[in-house]
Amino acid sequence: MSSPLQVIEHDSIREIRLDRPDVHNAFDVELIEAITREFTRAGEEAGSGDSLRGVLLSAAGKSFCAGADLNYMKSIAGYGPDENRADALRLSRMFLAIRQCPVFVLARVQGATLGGGTGLAAACDYVIAAKRARFGFSEVKLGIIPSVISPFVLDRIGPAQGRALFPTGMRFDADQALRIGLIDEVVADDALDAAVERVLGELLSAAPNASREAKALATQVARHLPLELVEDNPVFAATADGIARLRGGDEGQEGMASFLEKRRPGWVPSR
């Protein structure tokens, strides 16, 4: 049996590509477990050194991910409460593995991105979508709700947009997805690969450790928002400690030296 994923190494960037194009890369248990496994592995490897700089999540064929596979839905239709809860937790672990990956995760989105597919995109750090991509929280059309994806989606679009879009399950285009914050960039369909290369190029121009620390910082500070603007707020001590540690480290010293000496820092690949 062929794997539902391809894992392709591009030097320091790992591409994790959904590879079920015949069913629009829809989820089944095997795909869910494979995505969880590969992002968990990426997280472990990223924590052990500088070699892995980022992950590109992509999809083969016309669609990014059209939600749940029909056969998968048939298999879970008769689940009882305990089985349904276990299945939901399996999905949550997949989204968490993406969201908690310590390196930058970029999603390359085309075509149908529906239901759980929107959760997949929302869990990533940066999402570039083709102009003709289509989105929707389609769960209500099946008599259920976008429950498992909601923490990841609402973190991006906020509760007001959730109230506007969750109850109807209406589909919307890439421009609207950009306006509400579900994605970060819209490009022409034939410009998608070039946009991906541009963003990954920006990533590779950043210091490896500083890039990981910056991602962790965004998550850490967000836990304390909105801020109480008092001097003893612990977030201020944490951010002061963080910048002091990075400034005194090898990358901080090299970055400042290269800027003052008007040269490329050592971590930037030579052209």
C-alpha positions as CSV (number, residue, x, y, z in Angstrom):
1,M,0.0,0.0,0.0
2,S,1.4,3.4,-0.9
3,S,2.0,6.0,1.7
4,P,-0.5,8.8,2.1
5,L,2.4,11.2,2.6
6,Q,5.6,12.1,0.7
7,V,8.5,13.5,2.8
8,I,11.0,15.4,0.6
9,E,14.2,16.9,1.9
10,H,15.2,20.2,0.4
11,D,18.5,20.8,2.3
12,S,17.4,22.4,5.5
13,I,13.7,22.6,4.5
14,R,11.5,19.4,4.9
15,E,8.5,19.2,2.7
16,I,5.6,17.1,4.0
17,R,3.2,16.5,1.1
18,L,-0.3,15.1,1.4
19,D,-0.4,12.4,-1.3
20,R,-4.0,11.3,-1.8
21,P,-4.9,13.4,-4.8
22,D,-7.6,10.9,-6.0
23,V,-9.7,11.8,-2.9
24,H,-8.6,15.5,-2.7
25,N,-6.2,14.6,0.1
26,A,-9.1,13.9,2.5
27,F,-8.4,12.6,5.9
28,D,-8.5,9.0,7.0
29,V,-6.9,7.4,10.0
30,E,-3.7,6.5,8.2
31,L,-3.2,10.0,6.9
32,I,-4.0,11.6,10.3
33,E,-1.4,9.3,12.0
34,A,1.2,9.9,9.3
35,I,0.9,13.7,9.6
36,T,1.2,13.4,13.4
37,R,4.2,11.2,13.1
38,E,6.1,13.3,10.6
39,F,5.5,16.6,12.5
40,T,6.4,15.0,15.8
41,R,9.6,13.7,14.2
42,A,10.3,17.2,12.7
43,G,9.8,18.7,16.2
44,E,12.2,16.3,17.8
45,E,14.9,16.8,15.1
46,A,14.5,20.6,15.2
47,G,15.1,20.5,19.0
48,S,18.4,18.7,18.6
49,G,20.3,21.1,16.3
50,D,20.3,23.7,13.5
51,S,20.0,21.4,10.5
52,L,16.2,21.6,10.1
53,R,15.2,25.2,9.5
54,G,11.5,24.9,8.4
55,V,8.7,22.6,7.2
56,L,6.7,23.1,4.1
57,L,3.2,21.5,4.2
58,S,1.9,20.9,0.7
59,A,-0.5,18.7,-1.2
60,A,-0.5,16.7,-4.4
61,G,-3.2,17.3,-7.0
62,K,-5.9,19.8,-7.4
63,S,-6.9,20.2,-3.7
64,F,-5.1,20.9,-0.5
65,C,-7.4,18.9,1.8
66,A,-11.2,18.4,1.4
67,G,-11.9,17.3,5.0
68,A,-12.8,13.8,5.9
69,D,-12.7,10.9,3.5
70,L,-16.0,9.3,2.6
71,N,-14.9,5.8,3.7
72,Y,-13.5,7.2,6.9
73,M,-16.8,8.9,7.6
74,K,-18.6,5.6,7.0
75,S,-16.4,3.8,9.4
76,I,-17.0,6.3,12.2
77,A,-20.7,6.7,11.7
78,G,-21.4,3.9,14.2
79,Y,-19.0,5.0,16.8
80,G,-20.2,5.3,20.4
81,P,-19.2,8.2,22.8
82,D,-15.9,6.7,23.8
83,E,-14.8,5.9,20.3
84,N,-15.9,9.4,19.0
85,R,-13.9,11.0,21.8
86,A,-10.8,9.0,21.0
87,D,-11.1,9.8,17.3
88,A,-11.4,13.5,18.1
89,L,-8.4,13.4,20.3
90,R,-6.4,11.7,17.5
91,L,-7.3,14.7,15.3
92,S,-6.3,17.2,18.0
93,R,-2.9,15.5,18.4
94,M,-2.4,16.0,14.7
95,F,-3.1,19.7,14.7
96,L,-1.1,20.2,17.9
97,A,1.9,18.4,16.3
98,I,1.8,21.0,13.6
99,R,1.2,24.0,15.8
100,Q,3.9,23.0,18.3
101,C,6.6,22.3,15.8
102,P,9.4,24.5,17.0
103,V,10.5,25.6,13.5
104,F,8.6,27.7,11.0
105,V,5.8,25.9,9.2
106,L,4.6,27.2,5.8
107,A,1.5,25.9,4.1
108,R,1.1,25.8,0.3
109,V,-2.6,25.8,-0.4
110,Q,-4.5,25.2,-3.6
111,G,-8.0,24.1,-4.5
112,A,-10.5,22.8,-2.0
113,T,-9.6,23.4,1.7
114,L,-12.6,22.4,3.6
115,G,-13.6,21.3,7.1
116,G,-10.5,19.7,8.7
117,G,-8.4,21.0,5.8
118,T,-9.0,24.5,7.1
119,G,-7.8,23.4,10.5
120,L,-4.7,22.0,8.9
121,A,-3.9,25.3,7.3
122,A,-4.8,27.3,10.4
123,A,-2.3,25.3,12.5
124,C,0.6,26.5,10.3
125,D,2.6,29.6,10.9
126,Y,2.3,31.1,7.4
127,V,-0.2,30.2,4.7
128,I,0.1,31.0,1.0
129,A,-3.0,30.2,-1.1
130,A,-3.6,30.2,-4.8
131,K,-6.2,32.6,-6.0
132,R,-8.6,29.8,-6.9
133,A,-8.4,28.1,-3.5
134,R,-11.8,27.7,-1.8
135,F,-12.4,27.4,1.9
136,G,-15.3,26.5,4.2
137,F,-16.3,25.1,7.6
138,S,-18.5,22.5,6.1
139,E,-19.2,20.4,9.2
140,V,-22.7,21.8,9.8
141,K,-23.7,20.5,6.4
142,L,-23.2,17.0,7.9
143,G,-25.0,17.8,11.2
144,I,-21.8,18.2,13.2
145,I,-19.7,21.2,14.2
146,P,-16.1,22.3,13.6
147,S,-15.2,21.5,17.1
148,V,-11.7,20.0,17.0
149,I,-10.4,22.6,14.5
150,S,-11.9,25.5,16.4
151,P,-9.0,26.3,18.8
152,F,-6.6,26.6,15.8
153,V,-9.1,28.4,13.5
154,L,-10.3,30.9,16.1
155,D,-6.8,31.7,17.1
156,R,-6.4,33.1,13.6
157,I,-9.8,34.5,12.7
158,G,-11.3,35.4,16.1
159,P,-14.8,34.6,17.6
160,A,-16.7,37.1,15.5
161,Q,-15.7,35.5,12.2
162,G,-16.4,32.1,13.8
163,R,-19.9,33.2,14.5
164,A,-20.3,34.5,11.0
165,L,-18.9,31.4,9.2
166,F,-19.3,28.3,11.4
167,P,-23.2,28.2,11.5
168,T,-23.8,28.3,7.8
169,G,-20.9,26.2,6.4
170,M,-20.8,28.6,3.5
171,R,-17.7,28.4,1.2
172,F,-15.6,31.5,0.6
173,D,-12.7,32.4,-1.6
174,A,-9.0,33.1,-1.0
175,D,-9.5,36.9,-0.9
176,Q,-12.0,36.6,2.0
177,A,-9.8,34.0,3.7
178,L,-7.0,36.7,3.6
179,R,-9.3,39.4,4.9
180,I,-10.3,37.4,8.0
181,G,-6.8,36.3,8.7
182,L,-7.2,32.6,8.0
183,I,-4.4,32.8,5.5
184,D,-1.5,35.2,5.1
185,E,-1.0,35.7,1.3
186,V,-2.9,35.2,-2.0
187,V,-1.1,34.7,-5.3
188,A,-2.0,33.8,-8.8
189,D,-2.2,30.0,-9.2
190,D,0.9,29.9,-11.4
191,A,2.8,32.1,-8.9
192,L,2.3,29.8,-5.9
193,D,5.7,28.0,-6.1
194,A,7.6,31.3,-6.6
195,A,5.8,32.7,-3.5
196,V,6.8,29.7,-1.5
197,E,10.4,30.0,-2.5
198,R,10.4,33.7,-1.6
199,V,9.1,33.1,1.9
200,L,11.5,30.2,2.5
201,G,14.3,32.4,1.2
202,E,13.4,34.9,3.9
203,L,13.4,32.2,6.5
204,L,16.9,31.0,5.5
205,S,18.2,34.5,5.8
206,A,17.3,34.5,9.5
207,A,19.6,33.1,12.2
208,P,18.5,29.5,12.9
209,N,18.2,29.7,16.6
210,A,16.8,33.2,16.7
211,S,14.1,32.1,14.2
212,R,13.0,29.3,16.6
213,E,13.2,31.5,19.6
214,A,11.1,34.2,17.8
215,K,8.4,31.6,17.1
216,A,8.4,30.5,20.7
217,L,8.2,34.2,21.8
218,A,5.1,34.8,19.8
219,T,3.4,31.9,21.5
220,Q,4.7,32.7,25.0
221,V,3.7,36.4,25.0
222,A,0.2,35.6,23.5
223,R,-0.6,33.7,26.6
224,H,-0.4,36.9,28.6
225,L,-2.5,39.1,26.3
226,P,-4.1,41.5,26.8
227,L,-1.3,42.9,28.9
228,E,-1.7,44.5,32.3
229,L,0.8,47.4,31.9
230,V,2.5,47.1,35.3
231,E,6.2,46.7,35.9
232,D,5.8,43.4,37.8
233,N,3.9,41.7,35.0
234,P,5.9,38.4,34.4
235,V,5.8,38.8,30.6
236,F,8.1,41.8,30.8
237,A,10.7,39.9,32.8
238,A,10.5,37.0,30.4
239,T,10.9,39.1,27.3
240,A,13.8,41.0,28.9
241,D,15.5,37.7,29.7
242,G,14.9,36.4,26.2
243,I,16.5,39.3,24.4
244,A,19.4,39.5,26.8
245,R,20.1,35.8,26.2
246,L,19.9,36.1,22.4
247,R,22.0,39.3,22.3
248,G,24.8,37.7,24.2
249,G,24.7,34.4,22.2
250,D,26.8,33.5,19.1
251,E,24.1,34.4,16.6
252,G,23.3,37.8,18.2
253,Q,27.0,38.7,18.3
254,E,27.5,37.5,14.7
255,G,24.4,39.3,13.5
256,M,25.4,42.6,15.0
257,A,29.0,42.2,13.8
258,S,27.9,41.4,10.2
259,F,25.6,44.4,10.2
260,L,28.3,46.8,11.4
261,E,30.8,45.3,9.0
262,K,28.4,45.4,6.1
263,R,28.7,41.7,5.3
264,R,26.4,38.6,5.0
265,P,26.0,36.8,8.4
266,G,27.5,33.3,8.6
267,W,24.2,31.5,8.6
268,V,23.0,32.9,5.2
269,P,23.7,30.4,2.4
270,S,26.2,31.6,-0.1
271,R,24.8,32.4,-3.5
